[in-house]
Amino acid sequence: MVKTRVLPATLCLAALALASTSLFAQDNKVAPLVTIVEGSPIIHKAEAPPPGVIKLYSNLGTGSDVYYSSEGWTISGPDSVVGAQSAAALAYTPSADSTIEGVQVGVGYVTGTNTVAVAIFSDENDAPGKPLKVWNPINLPTFGTCCTLVTVEDKAGLKVSAGTQYWLVVGTDAASEGTWDAWNFNYNQVSGTMSFYAASNGAWSTQNTTLGAAAIYGSTP
């Protein structure tokens, strides 16, 4: 059985329409949703990174422990059975001027439309600002299985600057209004900077909590 639960009030509900370029205030925190399912004993080999790139960031594990398959941040559209948009964002600060050419995310399908929106956002006051690049992968693996990764690529690349904070956002847009997915927790449930947006009050909230499983690839000069 798949279910959701609400984390303590020190966290917040995640919600965001990725197609929007609006900025949002940061107050009135509410608790984010976590999707929980009994993990499958069947293990699939994780996909290799995109070819010809280097690892710019990763919290992914290896082998049969690439990510935590049983729990993750709820990702949902307004027409999903969850009943509201929900999204989460992971902070990323390049250590050198770089070009992002690919992303891998541990995100799984629960019900509804089998798609999701993955994006790189700029930063605005320590929260996601505007989308710089958006992908719409389809045919996600079933949530609760391991260790299939959703891989997206941009051969043209997105240039990012050393020491500047960016955000890897997993959420929904017009193509995924009926989606309920879940962004798997990283394999050893390490905490770091995440941000969540509440559609109910139009507010981002950034905090230290369990990171969504992901890797960013590209090149440096």
URTA-V13231 format. One record per pair of residues at least 4 apart in sequence whose ideal C-beta (glycine too) atoms are under 6 Angstrom apart, sorted by the first residue. I is the first residue (numbers start at 1). GAP is how many residues later the second one is. If there is no record, write none. Layout:
# URTA-V13231
i={I;I}
gap={GAP;GAP}
This chain:
# URTA-V13231
i={2;2;3;4;4;4;5;6;7;7;7;7;9;11;11;11;12;12;12;12;12;12;13;13;13;14;14;14;14;14;15;15;15;15;15;15;16;16;16;18;18;18;18;18;19;19;21;23;23;24;24;24;25;26;26;26;27;28;28;29;30;32;33;33;34;35;35;35;36;37;37;39;39;39;40;40;43;43;44;44;46;46;46;47;47;49;50;50;50;53;53;53;53;55;56;56;56;57;57;58;59;59;60;60;60;61;61;61;65;66;67;67;67;67;68;68;68;69;69;71;72;72;72;72;73;73;73;74;74;75;75;75;75;75;76;76;76;76;77;77;77;77;77;77;78;78;79;79;80;80;80;80;81;82;84;85;85;87;88;88;88;88;88;89;89;89;89;90;90;90;90;90;91;91;92;92;93;94;94;94;96;96;97;97;97;98;98;98;99;99;99;99;100;100;100;100;101;101;101;102;102;103;103;104;104;104;105;105;105;106;106;107;107;107;107;107;108;108;108;108;108;109;109;109;109;109;110;110;110;110;111;112;112;112;113;113;113;114;114;115;115;115;115;116;116;117;117;117;117;117;117;118;118;118;119;119;119;120;120;120;120;121;121;121;121;121;122;122;122;123;123;124;126;127;127;127;128;128;128;132;133;135;136;137;137;140;141;141;143;160;168;170;172;172;183;184;185;185;186;186;186;189;190;191;191;191;192;194;195;195;196;197;198}
gap={35;108;33;29;31;70;29;25;4;24;25;27;22;20;21;198;17;18;20;184;186;193;17;19;185;18;72;73;74;182;69;70;71;182;183;184;71;155;181;99;101;116;153;155;154;155;109;101;106;178;179;180;178;101;177;178;176;173;175;176;168;164;41;53;37;37;39;147;35;106;107;30;31;105;104;105;21;103;103;104;20;101;103;102;104;168;52;103;167;48;49;164;165;162;42;160;162;35;159;157;127;152;6;153;155;4;5;126;122;81;39;117;120;146;116;117;119;75;77;114;110;111;112;113;15;110;139;12;108;11;12;95;106;108;4;6;10;104;8;95;99;100;101;102;7;99;98;99;32;98;99;100;99;98;115;87;114;84;82;95;106;108;124;39;78;80;106;78;104;121;122;124;74;102;74;76;72;4;66;68;66;124;64;65;124;62;120;122;58;60;119;120;58;60;116;118;53;56;117;51;115;49;113;45;47;111;13;45;109;78;107;9;43;63;74;76;32;33;34;35;74;5;31;33;34;72;33;70;71;72;69;66;67;68;63;65;66;25;26;21;23;60;61;60;65;17;19;54;55;56;59;17;34;52;12;15;50;12;13;38;46;7;8;10;46;48;7;8;10;6;42;5;80;68;77;79;39;41;67;26;25;17;39;13;15;10;4;7;39;6;46;13;4;7;29;29;4;25;4;25;27;21;21;17;18;19;19;15;9;11;9;7;5}
